[in-house]
Amino acid sequence: MEINVISEEGNPMLHRSDVRFEVVHDEATPSRLSVRDSLAAKLNKDADEVVIHELDTKFGMRKTVGYAKVYETADAARDVEQEYMLDRNKIGVDEEADTDAEAEEA
């Protein structure tokens, strides 16, 4: 899987940059989480700072065009993004699981 950044536009008010990218893949359309991890590695960011909003693959093509929001910190992402987007991108899930485990022990 190869990721090419098409455009990157800064948004200082929300402490993020909006990124449009293209993914060239050999097999089926990659999962949202694998694209998120690869894009985060390409941009030298932590995976929790990247929120994938859109992945669009044309029928029969091995190319996917996507849109992501890359935040300065994971806390900024949690403050701004809606809950369903955080759930889709598995941001903050590990912390909730740890909290639930601690509550069960008590």
C-alpha positions, 0 to 999 in steps of 0.5 A: 500500500502506497500513500501519496498526499494530494493536498494539505491545508492548515487549520490553526483555529482547530489545531489541525490540518486537513489532508487529502490523499491517495492510496494505491493498493494491490488487494481489496480496499484497505481498512480505515485503521490500516490507512490511518496507521500508514498515513500517520507514519508518513506524516510523522504523527501518532495514530491517535492524532489522525482521523480518517473521514472519508475513503472512496474507491471507484469500482474496479480500481486499485486506487482510493482517494481519502480525506483525513484530519490530522491534529496536533495532539490526541486531546485536540482530536477528542475535543473537536471530533464527534463521538462516532468518528472517534469510535470509527477510528478507535481513538480513546477506546483503549483508555475506556477499556482500561477504565472499565477493567478497573471498575470491574476489579473494584 
